[in-house]
Amino acid sequence: MNRQGGKAKPLKQPKKDKREDDEDDVAFKQKQKADEAARKAAAAKLQGGKKK
C-alpha cells in the first residue's frame, strides 16, 4: 500500500557556482549605477530639490 499524503517535496536544485565578473560586466554595472544616480538627481530636481 502506498502512503500518499500532503505535498510532495520539490527536488533540490544544484547550487550555482559563483562566477567571476569580467571587465564588460564590471563596466556595465558601473554604468547602471551612474544612470540610476543621474535619474535620482533629475527626480529630486523636478520635486524642487526636496529630499524625503
Residue frames as qw, qx, qy, qz and C-alpha x, y, z in Angstrom:
[[0.000, 0.890, 0.457, 0.000, 0.00, 0.00, 0.00],
 [0.413, 0.409, 0.000, 0.814, 1.32, 3.41, -1.00],
 [0.273, -0.675, -0.437, 0.528, 1.34, 6.17, 1.58],
 [0.240, 0.441, 0.283, 0.817, 0.28, 9.37, -0.13],
 [0.278, -0.831, -0.456, 0.156, -0.45, 12.42, 1.89],
 [0.260, -0.802, 0.045, 0.535, 0.39, 16.07, 1.86],
 [0.435, 0.858, -0.187, -0.198, 2.58, 17.82, -0.61],
 [0.921, 0.146, 0.016, 0.360, 5.42, 16.15, -2.48],
 [0.415, -0.727, 0.168, 0.521, 8.81, 17.66, -1.70],
 [0.548, 0.817, -0.148, -0.103, 10.42, 19.51, -4.58],
 [0.898, 0.099, -0.047, 0.426, 13.69, 18.14, -5.86],
 [0.396, -0.767, 0.092, 0.497, 16.74, 20.04, -4.66],
 [0.566, 0.816, -0.054, 0.101, 18.37, 22.24, -7.26],
 [0.793, -0.028, -0.099, 0.600, 22.16, 22.04, -7.57],
 [0.246, -0.827, -0.061, 0.502, 23.94, 25.10, -6.23],
 [0.570, 0.791, 0.031, 0.219, 25.10, 27.53, -8.88],
 [0.716, -0.198, -0.055, 0.667, 28.83, 28.12, -8.78],
 [0.041, -0.909, -0.061, 0.410, 29.87, 31.71, -8.34],
 [0.712, 0.430, 0.224, 0.508, 31.42, 33.12, -11.46],
 [0.365, -0.445, -0.002, 0.817, 33.84, 35.97, -11.67],
 [0.367, 0.871, 0.246, -0.214, 32.71, 39.13, -13.46],
 [0.654, 0.175, 0.255, 0.690, 34.78, 40.09, -16.45],
 [0.196, -0.188, 0.000, 0.962, 35.61, 43.67, -17.44],
 [0.193, -0.313, -0.539, -0.758, 32.46, 44.05, -19.55],
 [0.470, -0.595, -0.651, -0.040, 30.22, 43.07, -16.62],
 [0.425, -0.456, -0.320, 0.714, 32.03, 45.44, -14.25],
 [0.077, -0.021, 0.229, 0.970, 31.77, 48.32, -16.74],
 [0.305, -0.443, -0.640, -0.549, 28.08, 47.60, -17.32],
 [0.481, -0.607, -0.588, 0.234, 27.32, 47.59, -13.58],
 [0.314, -0.338, -0.131, 0.878, 29.18, 50.89, -13.11],
 [0.076, -0.166, -0.426, -0.886, 27.20, 52.42, -15.98],
 [0.404, -0.551, -0.688, -0.245, 23.94, 51.20, -14.42],
 [0.442, -0.555, -0.444, 0.548, 24.87, 52.79, -11.08],
 [0.177, -0.171, 0.107, 0.963, 25.74, 56.08, -12.79],
 [0.213, -0.336, -0.587, -0.705, 22.46, 56.08, -14.74],
 [0.452, -0.605, -0.654, 0.047, 20.50, 55.38, -11.54],
 [0.369, -0.452, -0.260, 0.770, 22.26, 58.24, -9.72],
 [0.023, 0.012, 0.315, 0.949, 21.51, 60.62, -12.61],
 [0.327, -0.471, -0.687, -0.447, 17.85, 59.52, -12.62],
 [0.448, -0.610, -0.555, 0.345, 17.55, 60.16, -8.87],
 [0.263, -0.301, -0.042, 0.916, 19.17, 63.58, -9.24],
 [0.118, -0.204, -0.494, -0.837, 16.77, 64.50, -12.05],
 [0.414, -0.570, -0.689, -0.171, 13.78, 63.34, -9.97],
 [0.418, -0.537, -0.398, 0.615, 14.96, 65.37, -6.99],
 [0.140, -0.106, 0.183, 0.967, 15.38, 68.43, -9.20],
 [0.247, -0.386, -0.623, -0.635, 11.82, 68.04, -10.52],
 [0.479, -0.624, -0.612, 0.085, 10.50, 67.87, -6.97],
 [0.117, -0.938, 0.011, -0.325, 12.05, 71.22, -6.17],
 [0.348, 0.538, -0.612, 0.464, 15.19, 69.83, -4.59],
 [0.623, -0.468, 0.358, -0.514, 13.37, 68.46, -1.56],
 [0.373, 0.220, -0.901, 0.035, 14.66, 65.16, -0.25],
 [0.780, -0.410, -0.211, -0.423, 12.45, 62.69, 1.55]]
